[in-house]
Amino acid sequence: MSADIKGAAAALRQAYASGVACEPLRDDLLPAGDLTAAYAVQQAQVSDWLAEGRRLVGAKVGLTSRAVQEAFGVFQPDFGVLFADMAVPDGAEIDPRTLLQPRVEAEVAFVLGRDLPYDQVTVADVVRATDHLLPAIEIVDSRIANWDISIVDTVADNASSGRYVLGTSPRRLGEVDLRLCGAVLEQGGEPVSVGAGAACLGNPLHAVAWLAGTLAANGRPLRAGDTVLSGALGPMVAVTPGAAYEARISGLGSVRACFSKGGS
């Protein structure tokens, strides 16, 4: 592991530990556009987290929505990993002080019933492998100050992951038109973000196929039982302490992320 990769991983770990975001990693620590180095930083952190006893339960696709891509000037998807301690029960209170710069977005979660070990994955493969779907709210976060991220920064930072909330009423894949399903994210009963399945790489199935093939090609295939967050259906929304957010996705139902006011 190069000194730059170690330095970038150390900067991110310090941000987690201190609650103070670090400066962008690009240029000073990681070459702009060097995804190999960025994923090496991510993997270094994953290895440390696994050694600490965290349980890997799946993966997430990031940067799938055109609205999110345009917000950051990043025009390709990326991926990160999900750990069991990132999951929050539906409607449970989240202390925003445990995060740095949280934002929320509505997503479709896939729960797999079969492995996807192929480096060339088709939509049909994903359909066969999917056990059920759940509505989800991903609480994205960034250890990079002011969300000043490039593709290198977000990849190194585990695809800007934070927490996630899953709904509790599973649906079979055949019950939902994933391309046309509408999504509304509400705060206090008022819409703050709207979108649809087509906003996620054209269809959330496409996003999962991309993720599965990419992970398998890197020797980390998705397995039966894994949870996959397939990507944002609309623009992300900055979290207001004390606010509750509810995502309603047609055909899938709803799910809530509730934040305490925090305090000093």
N, C-alpha and C positions, 0 to 999 in steps of 0.2 A: 504494500500500500504506500503510495507516494505521500510526501509531506503535505502537499496541497490537499489531498483527499482527507488525510488525518486532521488537518487544520480546519477544513470545512465541517467535518463531522463534529469536531470539538466545539466549534462556534455554535452549531445548532443545539448540541447537548447543553451548553451553557445557557442558551436562551430558554430552553425548557426548564432548567434548574432555577434560574434567576427570575423568570417571568419578564425579562427585558429582551425585546427583539434585537437581533443583530443586523449589521449592515448587509447589503446584498453580497452574495458569494461570488458572483460573476466578475470576471476580470482580475480581481485581486487574488482569489483563491482557485477559481475554476475558469478555464477558457470559455469565452462566450460560445454557446452552441455545442459544447462538448457533452453530449448526452451520456457517453460511456463513462466519463468521470463523474457526472451527476448521479447516475445510477449506482456507481461504486460507493459514493457517499451514502446514498440511501441504504445500500446493502450493509455497509459498515455499522450503521445505526441499528438495523434490523437484527444483525448478529449479536450486538450488545444487548438489545432488548430481550431476545430469546434466551441469552445466557442469564439474564436477570429473572427469568421465569415467566415472562409474558407469553400468552397463548395466541398463536396465529390462527385466525378464523376465516380469512378470506382476503379479498383485494378490492380495490376501487379504481374506476376509470375517472380521470380528470380531464378538464378542458375539452369536453365534448360539445358544449353549447356554443353556437356562434356568438351569442351575446357575451358569454364569459371570455371567449377567445379575444373578442374585440376589446374588452375591458382591459386586458393585459398585453395585447399585441402578441399573443402566442397562438399559433394557428395549427396545432397538431395535438392529439391526445397524449396523455401520459398515464402512469399508474403508480399506485402506492399500495401498502398492505394494511389490513385491518387486524386489530388485536381485540381479544374478548373484553379487555377493560376500557375499550373505546365505546362500547355499546351502552346506551342509556335507555331504561324502560320508557315506554310510551307515556308521556305526561309527567314523568318524574322531574323534579326541580334540578336545574343545573346551575352551579355557582359560576358566573362569568369570570370570576377571578382565577379560576383554574385554567383559563385560556388566555391568549394574548390579544388577538384581534378577530374574534369569531364572526362568521357570517353563515347564513343558512340558505339551503337550496333544496327544492323538492326533487326526488329521484325515485326510480323504480329499483327495488332490490330483487336480485335473483338468488334463490337458494338451490344449490345443485344436488341432484340425486345420483349423478354419475361423474366419474373423472372426465376431464378434457385434456388428454395428454398429447394432443397433436399440435405440431407447429404450423399446420395449415388447417384452420378451423372454419367450417361453414356454418351458416345460419341453421341448417338442418341439424348439425351436431349440437348446437346450443339448445335447440328445441328438444331434442332427445334427452339431453343432460339435465334440463331444468325440472326440478321437482315442484316448486311453487314460486309465486311472486308475492312481494309485500310492498306497501307504500313505505317510503323512507324520507327522512329529513337528514341530510348530511350537514354537520356543523363543521365547516371548513375553518381552518386557522392558518396563520403564517408566522413562522419564527423570524421572518424577514421584515425589518422595520417599514411601516407604512404600506405594506403589501407591494413594495417596489420590486416585483419579481419578473424574471425572464423564465424561459423554459428550463434553464439550468438550475435556477434558484428553487423553483417549485418541485422539480424532480428530486433534487437533493433533500428537500424538506418533506419527504414522504408524500409528495403530491398535495402539499398544503392540507394535510389531514388534521382532524381534531377529535370529534366524537360523531356518533350517528345514532339515530333513533329509528326503530323499525315498528311498523304497525303490527297488529296481532291477529288479523283475519286473512289467512293465506288464500290466494286465488291460483287456479290452474292457468297455465299459459293460454290455453285455448279459449278462456273466458274473456280475454282482454285484447283489444286491438291496440297493440303497443305503438304503432305509428301515429294513430289518430287520437290516442287518449289525451285528454286535456288535463292540465295541472294548474291549480291555483294555490298560492301560498298566502295565507291571511295572517294579519296581526290585529288582534282586537276586533275580529269580524270584518276587517277591511282588506281587500286584496293589495298585496305589496309586490307580488311577482306572479306572472302568468306564463304558461308555456304549453308544450305538447311533446309527445313522444318523438315526433319528427325533428324536434330541435336537438335531439341527442344522436348525432351522426346519422340522421335520417331515420333511425329506429334504434331503441335500446338494444335490440338483438345484435345489431351491427357492432355496437360498442363492446358487448360481451364477447363476440367472436374475435374482435381485434385483440382484446385483453387476453383471452385464452391462448390464442396463437402466439402472442408476444411472450407471455410467461413461459409457455412450453418451450419455445425456442431458447429461452434463457435458463432452462433447467429447473423451473419452478412452476410446474403445471397446476392448474386448478383441480381440486379433488372433490369427491362427493362430500356433501355437508358444508362446503364453503359458501359463504355469503359474498355476493358481488354487488357493489354499488355501481350502477351502470352509467351514471353521469347526470348532470343537471338538465332539467327540462325547461328551465327559464333562468333569468338573471338571479344572481345571488343577492342577498340582502344583509346589510350590517346589523348585528344584534344590538338591541337596546336592553340594558339591564332592567329586569322586572317585567319584560314583555313575554307573551306566549305566542307561538307561531303554530299554525295548523296547516298542513298540506293536504289538499283534497285532490286525488287523482282518479279520473273517471274509470270505473271498472275495478278499482283497487281499494277504494275507501279512503280513510284519513289517518293521520298520525300527527302527534303534537310534540313540540319541543318547548319547554317552559324554563325561563331563566329567572333566578332570584335577583333581587336588587343588589346583591353583593354587599358592599359596605367597605368601611376602612379596615 
